[in-house]
């Protein structure tokens, strides 16, 4: 399975916001079990992008 268009759009927006804040994206992974994109920003901020493009910050 591959990321949805909504996930890819949300991922792009997240990358732009992250770079505007001069933060590093340390890790990006597509979890096929949950169909989510997981992004680690810096050492502490984890964002999950659901298949509908919604972002969960944890």
C-alpha positions as CSV (number, residue, x, y, z in Angstrom):
1,X,0.0,0.0,0.0
2,X,1.1,3.6,-0.6
3,X,0.4,6.9,1.0
4,X,-2.8,8.7,-0.1
5,X,-2.8,12.0,-2.0
6,X,-4.2,13.7,1.2
7,X,-1.3,12.3,3.2
8,X,1.3,13.5,0.7
9,X,-0.2,17.0,0.6
10,X,-0.2,17.1,4.4
11,X,3.4,15.8,4.5
12,X,4.4,18.6,2.1
13,X,2.7,21.3,4.2
14,X,4.4,19.8,7.3
15,X,7.8,19.9,5.6
16,X,7.3,23.6,4.6
17,X,6.2,24.6,8.1
18,X,9.1,22.7,9.7
19,X,11.7,24.3,7.4
20,X,10.2,27.8,8.0
21,X,10.8,27.2,11.8
22,X,14.4,26.1,10.9
23,X,13.8,22.6,12.5
24,X,15.3,19.4,11.3
25,X,13.3,16.4,10.1
26,X,15.1,13.5,11.6
27,X,13.0,10.6,10.4
28,X,10.2,9.9,8.0
29,X,8.5,6.5,7.8
30,X,5.4,5.1,6.2
31,X,3.9,2.5,8.6
32,X,2.1,-0.1,6.5
33,X,0.4,-1.6,9.5
34,X,-1.5,1.6,10.4
35,X,-1.3,3.3,7.0
36,X,0.2,6.4,8.6
37,X,3.2,8.6,7.8
38,X,5.3,9.1,10.9
39,X,7.6,12.1,11.1
40,X,10.2,12.9,13.8
41,X,11.0,16.6,14.0
42,X,14.1,17.3,16.1
43,X,14.5,14.8,18.9
44,X,11.1,15.3,20.6
45,X,8.2,16.2,18.2
46,X,6.4,13.3,16.6
47,X,3.7,13.8,14.0
48,X,1.5,11.1,12.5
49,X,-0.4,11.8,9.3
50,X,-3.6,9.8,8.9
51,X,-4.8,8.5,5.6
52,X,-7.3,11.4,5.4
53,X,-4.5,14.0,5.8
54,X,-5.2,14.8,9.5
55,X,-2.1,15.4,11.6
56,X,-1.7,14.1,15.1
57,X,1.0,15.7,17.1
58,X,2.4,13.8,20.0
